[in-house]
Amino acid sequence: MPNFWTKTKEKIYELFNGPRTKDLDFDKKLEELKLVNLSISKLQHFYNSFQQKVQYFNTINDELSEYLHNIYKNDDDIIYMNTIKKIIEVHQQCKKNYENLLENLKEIQQFGYFWDSQYLEVSNSIEKREQARITYDHYDQKLENLVKTRNDKLSKGEMESMKEIQYFEDVMIIN
């Protein structure tokens, strides 16, 4: 287990030189995940704003319908009473449509909250993976050196001892 100074040295090294191990596919997926999370946040903000505007229009519709109804409630002999009744009916239908729209927006927001919680879970896993990578990164270098040393030894025609063969096989099984 590396001590405090080794971990600090590794972090400083990575700040200047970047990570010693590269996982391009993982890095690409991580960037995609960040983009999805940003999009979800923007979408949630949009739906919250839209929901407020729909509620505002619903309030305006209720007030307008009430005003028309109060003005023309008992005047059956007015020439335009049928038109006024139709307008009031349209406003009532609009109110039902607004209520349905608000219910649908709430469902969409629930999906957004679900995706947000999933993102947090994944980002926590990513942090753990990154810490493990930093901690065990030096083993990749050791393995590369072992393989290089073995290949150099074999290319020179030197024989390996049984202990070296067994050690290399054990290491390669783990890797």
N, C-alpha and C positions, 0 to 999 in steps of 0.2 A: 504494500500500500504506500503510495507516494506521500511524503510529508508535506507540510504547508509550503515550504520553499519550492519544492518541485512543482506543485500545482501552480504557484504564483509564476514561476519561470515559464511553465507551459502556456499560461494565459497571456503573458507578455509576448512570448514567441508568436502566438497565434494572432495577437493584435497587429504585429508588424508584418508577418509573413503569411497570414491566413492559416486555415486548418491544414494539418499535415496530411490528413486523409481526405480524400475528395469523394463525395457521393453525389454526382451530378443529377441523377434521377431524383434522389431524395430532395436535393436543393430545389429542383424544378417543381416538384409536388408541393414543397413548403411554400414557394412563391404563389402557386395557384391557390393554395389554401388561404393564404393571407388575402389574396384578391377576392376570393369568395366571401370571406368574413367581412371585408370592407363593403362589398356589394350588399350583403345581408343587413349590415348596419344602416346603410343608406336607404335600403328598401323599407326597413322598419321606421326610419324617420319619415320617409315619404308617406307611409300608411298612417302614421300618427297624425301628420299634418292633414292628410286627406280626410281622415275620420273627423277631425275638428271642423273642417270646412263643410262636410256633409251634415254634421249636427247643426251647424250654423244655418245652412239652407233649410233644414228641417224645421228649425225654430221660426224662420221667416215664413215658410209655407204655412205653419200652424197659425201664426198671427194673421196673415193675410186671409186665410180661410175663415178665421173667427171674425175678423172685421166685416167681410162680405156677408157672413151669416147674420151678424148683428144688425147690419144696415137693412138687409132685405128679408128678415125672418118672417114677418107677418104680412107682407104686402103681396098677396096672391094676384091682385089685379094689375100689377105692373106688367107692362108689355114684355120686358126683358127678363122676367122671372125664370123662364126655362133656361135661358143662357146663363144666368147667375147660378142656378142649381147645377148646371153642367160644370161650370168653373169650380164650384165647391167640391163636386165629385172628383174632378181632376186633381184638386189639391189633396183630397183624401187618398187618392190612389198614389200620388207622389209620396205622401207620408209613409204608406206601406212599402213603397219601393226603397225609400231611404232607410227604413228599418231593416229590410232584407240586406241592403248594401252594408249597413253597419255590422250585421251578424257575419256576413262574409268577410269583412275586413278583420273582425276579431279572430276568425279561424285562420286567416292568412298570418296575422300577428303571432298566433300560437306556433305556427310552423317556423316563423322567424326566431322566436324564443328557443324552440327546440334546436334549430341549427346553431344558434349562438351557444347553447350549452354544450353541444357536440364539439364546437370549435374549441371551447375552453378545455374540454377533456383531451382533445387531440394536442392542443398546445402544451398542456402539462406533460403529456407523453413525449413530446418533442424535446422539452427541456430536459427530461430525464435521459433521453437518448443522447443529447448533446453533452451532458455531463459525463455519461459513460464513455462517449467517444473521446473526450478530452482526457479522462482518466486512463483509458487503455490504448490510447493512440500509439504510444511508444512500442507496443507489442507488434504492430504492423512493421515497424522499422526493424525490430529484432528478427522477425520472420523473414523479411526480405534479405537481411544480412546472412541469415542461416542458409537460405536457398542459394544465394550468390556464392558463399564460401563452399558449399557442397558442389555446386556446378564447376567452380574453379578447380577444386580438388580433383573432381572426376575428369575434367578436360586435360589436366596434367598427367592423368593416368595413374594417380595414386589410389591405393585401395582404402576403403573405409573399414573401420573396425565394426564389429557387431554392435558395440555400444552406440556408435554414431548412427548406424543404420536404424537401430531401434528408436533412438531419440528423434530422428527425423521423421520416422513413420508415426510416432506418437504425436508429434507436433502437427503433422499434416492431417491427422484424423481430427484433431481439435479444430483446425482451421477449416 
